């Protein structure tokens, strides 16, 4: 009787395990049709670097410090600050990191390249079997809009993979931690979500989780927030493709420090200081910036976004400025940074 009860209990446990996502017999991750499940299986955790670098075949525990996602062919995208290691007063980007999948399989990944301006790092897994076991995600083709439904998957506080759902807010905001526009996102995120993907409802990548707004907390306390920021997917894809090709990406440089002035009833973007390309083109302090390549300039963030996303170093652009009571059109050859 006890033997039969034990057999029934074992069968019930086996049935339960096989019905759970990611456990038991399942299709190859490469063919997962559900956007949420595919994104979850493509998401990885970045393992915290152990002080003891010696390898052991068995370990009692592991710690996850950040997130990342697989875009195919073994390439892992994550945030630069999610892999940085402190060595004295300097920050170092490791040549190799360890990542863990949603199936709790650990792999080593080699550094392909980093971009400090976007806080992005690209690694690659060279273990061939990993490519067939890891699902991958693609970058979205449609332009993101305010109010779009989105979700992220990652390892908040080192736990996961966890899903959070929300909507896009301001698509053109800036922080001093990245030299590109950021998208403000209304969803729950914590330390540990950095480097994870921001996905649309089709499961395509539209952003890279970069930072959260943190309220005051105790020192060394790990933080969470309902207010996150992500690097736009269009910029992430551009940098990733350059790194995959072995190239270094340069941003265009206009050479203007901006301020705002009131013209009639309208606050406009003006030049606080001109240097480099802008100064060489004849742009003066106090010039009011009206348009770039016939596109109206409405704010400093809009101008910065246009330069980053629609121009390249060495390109000649046309700036229309208001100087005193007259308008002038000046041609500027963009520098690089």
N, C-alpha and C positions, 0 to 999 in steps of 0.2 A: 504493500500500500504506500509506504513512504517512498519507495523507488518510483512508483507511478506519479505521485505528487511532485517529486523532484523533476521528473521528465517533463511534466506539464508546465511547471514553473520555468524550466529552462527554455521550452518552446515559446512561452509568452514573452520572456526577456528577449529572445532572439528576434521574434516578430516585431517587438517594440524598437529594437535597435535598427532593424532593416528599414523601418518606416521613418526613421529620423534622417533629416538632410545631412549628407556627408558621412553617414555611417552605414556599413553593410554593403550590399551589392548595388552598384549604381552605374549610370552611363559615364563615359569619359567626360571630364570637365569641359573639354573642347566643344562638346555638342550640347551643353546645357542651354535650353531654350529660354528659361525664365530669367528676365533681366536682373532681378534681385539676387537670385542664387548664383548666376554667372559672375556678377560683381563681387559677391561674397567669396567665391572660390578663387577669384583673381586677386583678392586682397591678401597682403602678407603683413606680418609683424616684424619690426626691426628689433632684434634681440640686443639687450644691454650688454656692453662689452665687459667681460669678467677681468678682474685684476690678474688672475692667474690664467695665462693664455694656453697652458698645457691642455691637451685634449684628453677627455675621458670618454669611454664608450658608454657610460651610464652617469647620469646626473640626477640629483634629487629635485631640482627646481630650475626654472629659468625666469627671466624678467624681460618684459617688452617695453621699449622706450619710445617707439614711434610706429608709424604705419607706412605702407607703400602699396603699389599695385602693379600687376604684370600686364604688359602691353603686347606680349607675344615674342617668340624667338628668345625667350629667357631674359628679356629686358625688364628691369624693375625700376619704377619711378618713385622717388620719395623726396622729402624735404632735406635740404642740406643740413639744417640745424638738428634734424632728427638722427643724424649719423655722426655729427661732430664729436670729437673727443678732446678734452682739455689736457694739455701737457704743460704744466706750469702755468704761465700766463698766456700761452698760445693755444689757439684752436686748430686741430688737425683733422683733415678728412682722411679716414682710413682707406687703404687700398682694398681691403676685404671687409665685408660685414656678414653676419649670420642672420638669415631671415627664417621665419616659421610660417607655414601655411595653415589654412583653416582645418586641415586634416592632421595637424601637429607634426608635419614632416619638416625637418630642418635642412636648409641648404646654405652653402657659402656662395656669396656673390662678389664679383670683382668690379672695381670702380671703372667706369667708362669715361665719366667726366662730370664736372659740376658747373653751376652758374650762380655766382653769388648775388647777382642783381635780382634774380627771381627766386633765390633760396631753393634751388633745385639740384638734385643729385641723381645721376643715372648709373645703375649697376647692372651686371649681367650674370645670370646663373649659367654655368657651362656644363652642368650635369644634364646629359641628354634626356634622361628619363623624366626630369622635372618638366620639360616642355610638354610632354604628353599627359602629365598629371595636373598641371596648373591650367585653369581656364585663363583666358586673356580678355581684356576689354579694349575698345577702340575709342578714339577721340570723336566727340560729336561734331556734326557738320552744320547743324542749325545754329543760328545766333541766339544767344541767351537773352531773355527779356525779364524785366522786373516782374515779380509775382510768380515766375515759373516754379513748379513743384520740383524739388530736388531731394536727394538723399546722400548720405555719406556712410561709409563702412570703414571701421578702423578698430584701434585698440585703446580706447580711453582708459586712462589710469592703469594701462598694462593689461586690461581685460578685454576679451572679445573672441572673434570679431563681432562687434556690436553695430547695429544699424540705427541711424537717426534720420528723421524726416523733417523737412521744412520748406521754406520758399526763399527765392532770391530777393534781396533788397536793392540797395544802391549798387549799381554796376560799375561806378567810376569813383572809387575812393582810394586814398593813398595812406600808407603807413611808412615810417622811416626804415622799416625792416626789409623792404623790397622796392626796387626801382622800377616798378610797373604798377598799373592800376590794379586794384583788388576788387573782388566782388564781395559785398557784405551779404551774409547768409543768416537767416533766422532759423537756427536749429541748435540742438544740444551738442556741444563738443567739449572735450577736455584735453589736458596735456596727455599725449599719447595718440591723439587723432592726427597730429601733424604729419604731413606726407601722404595721408590717405587721399583717395579720389573723391571728388564731388561729382555725382552722377545725375543725369536727367532721368525721366521716367522710362526711357528706352534702355537704360543701363549704360549709356555712353558717357565718357569722361568729359565734363565741361569745366573742371577746375581741379586745383591741387590745394588741399587744406593747408593754410599757412599760419594762421594765428587766431587767438580768441581774445575777446575783451575780458580782462580779469578784474574782478572786484578785490578789495583789500582782504587779504587773508594772512594767516600766520606765516612766518618765515619757513621756507622749505615745504609748505603745504602744497599738495598737487591740486590744480585748479580746474574748474569746469565753468561753462558759460552758455548762455542762450544766444550769444552773439559771436559769430565766427567770420573769418575772412579767407578767401580762396584766390589763388592766382588763376586768371582765366585760362581755360583749356587751349584756346587758340595760341596763346603765348607759350604755354607748356609744350604743345606739339611742335612749335617752331624751334624751340631750343633743343628738344629731344632729337629731332631729325638732324640738327646740326651736329650734336654730340655723337650720334650714331655714324655720321659721315666723317668723324674725326676732325671737325672744324670747331673753331672757337667763335662764339656769337658776339658781335659788337653792336652796341646800341648807338643810334644817331645822337649827335650832340649839337644843340642849337646855340648854347652859350648865353642864355638869358636867365637872370634871377628875376622872378616876377613879383609884382605887388598888385594892389587894386586901387583904382582911383574912381571918383564919381564924376561921370560926364552927364550933364543935365540931371535926369532922374535915374540914370542907369549906372551901376557899378561895373567897371570894365577892367580887363587885365592890362597891366602896363609894365614897362621895363624899369626895374629897380637898379639893375646893373647889366651892362652888355660886355661880353668878353669873347675871345676866340672867334668862331665863325660869325656870330652876330655883330661883333664890333668891326670885323673886317668888311662886312657887307654894308656898314654905314648906319646901323641901328643905334639910336641914342637913348640915354637915360630919359625917362618920362614919356617916351613914345607909347601910345596906346595901341595895343595889338587888336586889329579888327578881323583879319582872316588869314588863313594859311591855305595856299593852293585853292582859293575861292571858297573854302569852307569857313563859315563864321566861327570866330573864337568866342566861346561863351564863358569859359572858366579856365583856370590854370590846369586843372585836372583833365579837362577835355583836350587842351592843347598837348599836354604831355602824353595822353593816350594816343592821339593822332600820330605824333612823332614816332612813338614806339611801335605802333601796329601798322602804320601805312607808309613809313619812309625807311631808308637805309643810309648808312654812312656814305658820303660822297655825292648824294643826290642833291640837285639844285631845287630849292623850293622858293615859292613866292610868298612874301609876307606883305600884307597891306596894313599900314600903320597910320595913325592920326598924330601929326606933329603940329602942335599949335592949332591953327584953323584949317590946315591943308592935309590932304591924304597923300601918301607916297606908297609906291610899290617897290619893294627891295628884293633882290634875289640873293639867297643865302646858300652857300655850299656847306652842307652839314658835315661836321666832324664825326669822330667816333670816340666811344668810351667803353 
